[in-house]
Amino acid sequence: MPALGAWGQDTGGFLDDRDPAVRACAALAPSVAHLPRATDVLLTALQDPAAADRWFPEPLPLVDGCFRFALLKAAPDRVGAFEDLAPAAMALVPLANDHTVDSDWGPLLVKAFPDGHRPDLPLTTAQRDLLGAIAANDACWGNIADKTLWLRKAGLPERRDAFRALL
């Protein structure tokens, strides 16, 4: 199914398939990116990212890494505000770690703070929840991946203690 979308085929007819994996693959296609139903399918799939990863025991062609990464890559551009993505973000962060920063929690931070964190403005509930979940996840704070780029893009502190102090 990802290949159909990559080839420019209309996958809209699969958005209501009985299989959630088929629906999710259909929703990834650029041809349906403008459809609210496709966005709903992506956000629903991201509510249980571990289950979405189990849908395909073998890697899919044209999908790099875990299936949840493909879902998350498509979702931010299809929602207006981070608040629309926040429930999915809260489901994703427990699976996040240093190795996945480029595919999950980094892009989530940038969506939550598109103009960078502004200390003069209070955090929204969704922003506070995201920061709290990331701060609490020890796996995100090792020295393996370069999370610095993402933290800088979001205007957030690079040290965990300073990050936590925002809460």
C-alpha positions as CSV (number, residue, x, y, z in Angstrom):
1,M,0.0,0.0,0.0
2,P,2.8,2.6,0.7
3,A,4.0,1.9,-2.9
4,L,0.5,2.7,-4.3
5,G,0.7,6.1,-2.5
6,A,4.2,6.7,-3.7
7,W,3.2,6.0,-7.2
8,G,0.5,8.7,-7.0
9,Q,-2.4,6.3,-6.8
10,D,-5.6,7.3,-5.0
11,T,-5.9,5.2,-1.8
12,G,-9.0,6.9,-0.6
13,G,-11.1,3.8,-1.1
14,F,-9.1,2.0,1.5
15,L,-9.6,4.6,4.3
16,D,-12.6,2.7,5.6
17,D,-11.2,-0.8,5.2
18,R,-11.9,-3.2,8.1
19,D,-8.2,-3.7,8.7
20,P,-6.6,-0.8,10.6
21,A,-3.2,-1.5,9.0
22,V,-4.7,-1.1,5.5
23,R,-6.5,2.1,6.6
24,A,-3.2,3.5,8.0
25,C,-1.2,2.7,4.9
26,A,-3.9,4.3,2.8
27,A,-3.8,7.4,4.9
28,L,-0.1,7.9,4.3
29,A,-0.6,8.5,0.6
30,P,-0.1,12.1,-0.6
31,S,-3.3,11.8,-2.7
32,V,-5.4,11.7,0.5
33,A,-3.4,14.2,2.6
34,H,-6.1,16.8,2.2
35,L,-8.9,14.5,3.5
36,P,-9.9,14.8,7.2
37,R,-10.7,11.1,7.2
38,A,-7.1,10.3,6.3
39,T,-5.8,12.5,9.2
40,D,-8.3,10.8,11.6
41,V,-6.9,7.4,10.5
42,L,-3.3,8.5,11.2
43,L,-4.2,10.0,14.6
44,T,-6.2,6.9,15.6
45,A,-3.3,4.6,14.6
46,L,-0.9,6.8,16.6
47,Q,-3.0,6.3,19.7
48,D,-1.5,2.9,20.0
49,P,1.9,3.1,18.3
50,A,3.2,-0.2,19.7
51,A,0.2,-2.0,18.1
52,A,0.9,-0.1,14.8
53,D,4.5,-1.4,14.8
54,R,3.2,-5.0,15.2
55,W,1.0,-4.8,12.2
56,F,3.9,-5.6,9.9
57,P,6.3,-8.2,11.1
58,E,8.7,-7.4,8.2
59,P,9.7,-3.9,7.2
60,L,7.5,-2.4,4.5
61,P,8.9,-1.2,1.2
62,L,9.3,2.6,1.3
63,V,8.9,2.8,5.1
64,D,12.1,3.5,7.1
65,G,12.2,1.9,10.5
66,C,9.2,1.4,12.7
67,F,5.8,1.9,11.1
68,R,4.9,4.5,13.8
69,F,7.7,6.7,12.4
70,A,6.0,6.8,9.0
71,L,2.6,7.7,10.7
72,L,4.2,10.4,12.7
73,K,6.1,11.8,9.8
74,A,2.8,12.4,8.0
75,A,0.7,13.6,10.9
76,P,2.1,17.0,11.9
77,D,1.6,18.6,8.5
78,R,-2.0,17.5,8.5
79,V,-3.1,19.0,11.8
80,G,-3.4,22.7,12.5
81,A,-2.2,22.8,16.0
82,F,-0.1,20.6,18.3
83,E,-3.1,20.1,20.5
84,D,-4.7,18.0,17.7
85,L,-1.6,15.8,17.8
86,A,-1.1,15.8,21.6
87,P,-3.0,12.6,22.4
88,A,-0.8,10.7,19.9
89,A,2.3,12.4,21.2
90,M,1.5,11.2,24.7
91,A,1.2,7.7,23.4
92,L,4.4,7.9,21.5
93,V,6.7,9.4,24.1
94,P,6.9,6.3,26.3
95,L,8.4,4.5,23.3
96,A,10.9,7.2,22.5
97,N,14.6,7.2,23.3
98,D,17.9,8.7,22.2
99,H,17.9,6.5,19.1
100,T,14.5,7.7,18.0
101,V,14.8,11.4,18.5
102,D,14.9,12.2,14.8
103,S,11.8,10.1,14.2
104,D,9.5,10.9,17.1
105,W,10.1,13.2,20.0
106,G,12.2,15.7,18.1
107,P,9.5,16.4,15.5
108,L,6.9,16.5,18.3
109,L,8.8,19.2,20.1
110,V,9.1,21.3,16.9
111,K,5.3,20.9,16.3
112,A,4.6,21.9,19.9
113,F,6.9,24.9,19.7
114,P,6.8,25.9,16.0
115,D,8.2,29.4,16.7
116,G,10.4,28.2,19.6
117,H,9.6,28.3,23.2
118,R,8.9,31.8,24.5
119,P,9.6,32.2,28.2
120,D,7.3,35.2,28.3
121,L,4.3,33.0,27.3
122,P,2.8,30.4,29.6
123,L,2.9,26.8,28.3
124,T,-0.3,25.3,27.1
125,T,-1.5,22.1,28.8
126,A,-0.5,20.1,25.8
127,Q,3.0,21.6,25.7
128,R,3.4,21.1,29.5
129,D,2.2,17.4,29.2
130,L,4.7,16.8,26.3
131,L,7.6,18.3,28.2
132,G,6.7,16.5,31.3
133,A,6.6,13.1,29.5
134,I,9.9,13.7,27.8
135,A,11.6,14.9,31.0
136,A,10.3,11.8,32.8
137,N,11.6,9.4,30.1
138,D,15.1,8.4,31.1
139,A,15.6,6.8,27.7
140,C,15.5,10.2,26.0
141,W,18.4,11.6,28.0
142,G,21.4,9.5,27.3
143,N,24.3,10.6,25.1
144,I,23.6,8.5,22.0
145,A,21.8,10.7,19.6
146,D,22.1,14.4,19.0
147,K,18.9,15.7,20.5
148,T,20.5,19.2,20.7
149,L,19.4,20.2,17.2
150,W,15.8,19.4,18.0
151,L,15.9,21.1,21.4
152,R,17.4,24.2,19.8
153,K,14.8,24.2,17.0
154,A,12.1,24.2,19.7
155,G,13.9,26.9,21.7
156,L,14.2,24.6,24.7
157,P,17.1,24.0,27.1
158,E,19.6,21.3,26.2
159,R,20.2,20.1,29.7
160,R,17.6,17.9,31.4
161,D,17.6,19.8,34.7
162,A,16.9,23.1,32.8
163,F,14.3,21.3,30.7
164,R,12.5,20.1,33.8
165,A,12.7,23.6,35.3
166,L,10.2,24.7,32.6
167,L,7.6,22.7,34.3
